[in-house]
Amino acid sequence: MDQPSRDDQAAIDLLKTARGQVDATLRMVEEDRNCVEVSWQVHASIALLKKANILILTQRVNTCVKEAIVASDSAKKVEEIALILEKYLER
């Protein structure tokens, strides 16, 4: 299997950190820790996941979307991006 690119590795690292953060938060809840501390940990997990998501989306736009445009097959990719943006704007 190919080694992940530097950008892919950065996304992988963020996701692994978020997983660790969620595991730690779960332990805090199980230990009945202070709700404010737990909330801060949840917020930190969300921030890491958002950062990973933006990085992954940026990478994909810079690779597969560019390739689709060059190959004159951009309609499907543009539709995919529009769906992602729609999800973000629903909030």
Secondary structure, DSSP 4 states (H G I P E B T S, - for coil): -PPPPHHHHHHHHHHHHHHHHHHHHHHHHHTT--HHHHHHHHHHHHHHHHHHHHHHHHHHIIIIIHHHHHTT-HHHHHHHHHHHHHHHHT-
